[in-house]
């Protein structure tokens, strides 16, 4: 019988939370920044959100029907993917491009690799990066109050000053969900209070990014510059809602810390030394690819198991 049973180590905890409940918590936590994005950018933002969610759900449903798999759209993971993808898009993006990106996120990044739990990178970010490569002009076309303008990060990179209060509140251009740091943090607090995430990955991410800025940005410990870098772009949205994705992030305690450090360093490299002012999406996807290696070197050794040392006789025989 012992050969047939595989029991994980203690503690063993029974919990009411299943996938659909956790996804519902994430949706609730994303509501503040979603509603502010709709308020900030108008009905066009709402339309993009609805289109992305609908396309992701119907893509997953049709793929599972065609391939004769169990239909899993009730777990709400496709809804979360569509919502996150929409929040990472400019409100001016053509609808058909949002549809293409949503199909790519679900079918290519998620379902072709086995569905939820098998994808090797965050589907929403995979879809966004695909769209950045395919539709660069429209993906970087940002408007605020009807006027096209550079994003705060682009202004910082060119040496211009930005109003950090506007970045905190959201009175600026950008993607639908990244403009207001305040509402992103409200959502993050909801996730933490509901026990969906902890601060390990976001904390390691933010601290390592700040250290990188102090050492290599050329601005030293300039508080205004650091706050602008933290509040500008999608760093906060990525740190709390995408870097913490259960499937594509490490589960070991030390692995989470290393993962966060990788994110901070890569984001700093992209933003300070790269051609683009942003870099969160690329940093998270690249770090997703490192997760198997991170977990391999950080997995705790089982209690009572020691590595056997080779004796001199064995070494001599070899």
C-alpha positions in Angstrom: 0.0 0.0 0.0 2.8 2.4 0.8 4.0 2.1 -2.8 0.6 3.4 -4.0 0.2 6.4 -1.8 2.1 9.6 -2.2 1.4 12.0 0.7 3.0 15.4 0.9 4.6 16.7 4.0 2.7 18.4 6.8 0.9 20.6 7.5 -2.3 19.5 5.8 -4.8 22.2 5.6 -8.4 22.0 4.3 -9.6 25.3 2.8 -12.8 26.5 1.2 -11.0 28.4 -1.5 -11.0 26.8 -4.9 -9.8 28.3 -8.3 -13.1 30.0 -9.0 -13.2 31.6 -5.6 -9.6 32.9 -5.8 -10.2 34.3 -9.3 -13.3 36.0 -8.0 -11.2 37.6 -5.3 -8.8 38.8 -8.0 -11.6 40.3 -10.0 -13.0 42.1 -6.9 -9.5 43.5 -6.2 -9.2 44.7 -9.8 -12.5 46.6 -9.7 -11.1 49.8 -8.1 -8.5 50.3 -10.8 -10.9 49.1 -13.6 -13.6 51.6 -12.5 -11.1 54.4 -12.3 -9.8 53.5 -15.8 -13.3 53.7 -17.1 -13.8 57.1 -15.3 -10.4 58.3 -16.6 -10.7 57.3 -20.2 -14.5 57.0 -20.8 -16.8 54.4 -22.5 -14.0 53.3 -24.9 -12.1 51.8 -21.9 -15.3 50.0 -20.8 -15.8 48.6 -24.3 -12.2 47.3 -24.5 -12.5 45.6 -21.1 -15.8 43.9 -22.1 -14.3 42.8 -25.5 -11.2 41.3 -24.0 -13.1 39.4 -21.3 -15.7 38.1 -23.8 -13.0 37.1 -26.3 -10.9 35.3 -23.7 -13.9 33.4 -22.3 -15.3 32.4 -25.7 -11.8 31.4 -27.0 -11.3 29.1 -24.1 -14.8 27.6 -24.4 -14.5 27.0 -28.2 -11.0 25.5 -27.9 -12.1 23.1 -25.2 -15.2 22.1 -27.3 -13.1 21.6 -30.4 -10.5 19.5 -28.7 -13.1 17.6 -26.7 -11.7 18.7 -23.3 -13.6 19.5 -20.1 -15.0 23.0 -20.3 -13.4 25.1 -17.5 -14.6 28.6 -18.2 -16.5 28.5 -14.9 -13.2 28.8 -13.0 -13.1 32.5 -14.0 -9.5 32.3 -15.0 -10.3 33.4 -18.6 -12.2 36.4 -17.1 -9.2 37.4 -15.1 -6.9 37.1 -18.1 -9.2 39.2 -20.2 -9.5 41.9 -17.5 -5.8 42.0 -16.9 -5.0 42.2 -20.6 -7.5 45.1 -21.1 -6.0 47.0 -18.2 -2.6 46.8 -19.9 -3.9 48.3 -23.2 -4.3 51.9 -24.2 -8.0 52.9 -24.5 -7.4 54.0 -28.1 -6.5 50.5 -29.3 -8.6 49.2 -32.3 -11.1 46.6 -31.1 -10.0 44.0 -33.6 -6.4 44.2 -32.3 -7.7 43.6 -28.7 -9.6 40.5 -30.1 -6.4 39.2 -31.7 -4.4 39.7 -28.5 -7.0 38.0 -26.3 -7.2 35.0 -28.6 -3.4 34.7 -28.5 -3.3 35.0 -24.7 -5.8 32.2 -24.2 -5.2 29.8 -27.1 -1.4 30.1 -27.6 -0.1 31.0 -24.2 -2.6 29.1 -22.0 -4.5 26.3 -23.8 -1.9 24.9 -26.1 0.3 24.3 -23.1 -2.4 22.3 -21.3 -4.7 25.0 -19.8 -4.7 26.6 -16.3 -1.8 25.4 -14.3 0.4 24.4 -17.3 1.1 27.7 -18.9 4.8 28.8 -18.6 4.1 32.5 -18.6 1.4 34.9 -17.6 -1.2 34.7 -20.4 -2.3 38.3 -20.1 1.3 39.6 -20.4 2.1 37.1 -23.1 -0.8 38.6 -25.1 0.3 42.1 -24.4 3.9 41.5 -25.5 2.6 39.8 -28.6 0.6 42.9 -29.3 3.5 45.2 -28.6 5.5 43.4 -31.2 2.7 43.1 -33.7 1.0 46.5 -33.3 3.7 48.7 -31.9 2.2 52.0 -33.2 -1.3 51.6 -31.7 0.0 49.9 -28.5 2.1 53.0 -27.7 -0.5 55.6 -28.7 -1.6 57.2 -25.4 -4.1 59.9 -25.1 -5.4 61.8 -22.0 -8.2 64.3 -22.2 -8.3 63.9 -25.9 -4.6 64.9 -26.4 -1.9 62.5 -27.4 1.2 62.8 -25.2 4.2 60.9 -23.9 3.7 58.7 -20.9 5.2 59.8 -17.6 8.0 57.2 -17.9 8.9 58.5 -21.4 9.0 62.0 -20.0 11.3 60.9 -17.1 13.6 59.1 -19.5 13.9 62.2 -21.7 14.9 64.3 -18.6 11.5 66.0 -18.0 9.9 66.4 -14.6 6.6 64.9 -13.8 4.0 65.6 -11.1 4.2 62.6 -8.7 0.8 63.5 -7.2 -0.8 63.1 -10.6 0.9 59.7 -10.9 -0.5 58.7 -7.5 -4.0 59.8 -8.3 -4.1 58.9 -12.0 -4.4 62.3 -13.7 -2.1 61.2 -16.6 -2.0 59.1 -19.7 -1.1 55.5 -20.0 -2.9 52.1 -20.2 -6.3 51.7 -18.8 -5.2 50.2 -15.5 -1.8 51.6 -14.8 -2.4 55.3 -14.3 -3.6 55.4 -10.7 -1.2 53.9 -8.2 -3.7 54.7 -5.4 -6.4 52.4 -6.8 -3.9 49.7 -7.7 -2.8 49.7 -4.1 -6.3 49.5 -2.8 -6.8 46.4 -4.9 -3.5 45.0 -3.6 -4.6 45.5 0.0 -7.8 43.6 -0.8 -5.8 40.7 -2.1 -3.6 40.7 1.0 -6.5 40.9 3.4 -8.3 38.0 1.6 -5.1 35.9 1.8 -4.7 35.5 -1.9 -1.2 36.9 -2.0 1.5 37.9 0.5 4.1 40.7 0.3 7.2 38.5 -0.5 7.3 38.8 -4.2 6.0 42.4 -4.5 8.2 43.5 -1.6 11.4 41.9 -3.1 10.5 43.3 -6.5 10.0 46.9 -5.3 13.0 47.0 -2.9 15.4 45.5 -5.4 14.1 47.9 -8.1 14.7 50.9 -5.8 18.2 49.7 -4.9 18.9 49.3 -8.7 17.7 52.9 -9.3 19.9 54.3 -6.5 23.0 52.5 -7.8 22.7 52.9 -11.5 20.1 55.5 -12.5 22.5 58.4 -12.0 20.0 60.2 -9.8 21.2 58.7 -6.5 18.7 58.7 -3.7 16.4 61.3 -5.3 13.0 60.6 -3.7 11.0 62.4 -6.4 12.6 60.3 -9.1 12.2 57.1 -7.2 8.5 57.8 -6.5 7.9 58.7 -10.1 9.5 55.5 -11.3 7.4 53.4 -8.8 4.1 55.2 -9.6 4.7 55.6 -13.4 4.0 52.7 -15.8 2.7 49.3 -14.8 5.1 48.4 -12.0 2.6 48.4 -9.2 0.0 46.6 -11.3 2.5 44.0 -12.4 4.0 43.6 -8.9 0.8 42.8 -7.1 -1.5 41.3 -9.8 0.8 39.5 -12.4 4.1 38.7 -10.7 2.1 36.9 -8.0 0.3 34.6 -10.4 0.3 31.2 -8.7 1.1 29.2 -11.9 4.0 31.2 -13.1 5.7 32.2 -9.8 7.8 30.1 -7.4 6.2 28.5 -4.3 9.3 28.2 -2.2 10.0 31.1 0.3 13.5 31.7 -0.9 12.4 31.2 -4.5 9.9 34.0 -4.1 12.6 36.4 -2.9 14.9 35.5 -5.8 12.0 35.9 -8.2 11.3 39.3 -6.9 14.9 40.3 -7.1 15.1 39.1 -10.7 12.0 41.2 -11.5 13.5 44.3 -9.9 16.9 44.0 -11.6 15.4 43.3 -15.0 12.9 46.1 -14.8 15.7 48.5 -13.8 17.8 47.3 -16.8 15.0 47.8 -19.2 14.0 51.2 -17.9 17.4 52.7 -17.4 19.5 51.2 -20.1 16.9 50.0 -22.6 15.4 51.9 -25.5 11.9 51.7 -24.0 10.9 53.6 -21.0 8.8 50.6 -19.7 10.0 47.1 -19.0 7.6 45.4 -16.5 6.0 43.1 -19.0 9.3 41.8 -20.3 10.8 41.5 -16.9 7.9 39.4 -15.6 7.8 37.1 -18.7 11.6 36.5 -18.6 11.4 35.8 -14.9 8.5 33.4 -15.5 10.9 31.4 -17.7 13.4 31.2 -14.8 10.9 29.8 -12.3 11.8 26.1 -12.8 15.5 26.9 -12.2 14.7 29.1 -9.2 12.6 26.4 -7.6 15.2 23.7 -8.3 17.9 25.5 -6.4 15.6 26.7 -3.6 13.5 23.7 -2.8 14.1 22.7 0.8 15.7 19.3 1.4 13.4 16.8 3.1 14.0 16.3 6.8 16.3 13.4 7.6 17.8 13.1 4.1 21.5 13.8 3.8 23.7 13.8 0.8 25.9 10.7 0.8 29.6 11.4 0.6 31.7 9.2 -1.5 34.5 7.3 0.3 38.0 7.2 -0.9 37.6 3.6 -2.0 34.6 4.4 -4.1 36.4 7.4 -5.7 39.4 5.2 -6.4 37.3 2.5 -8.1 35.7 5.2 -10.3 
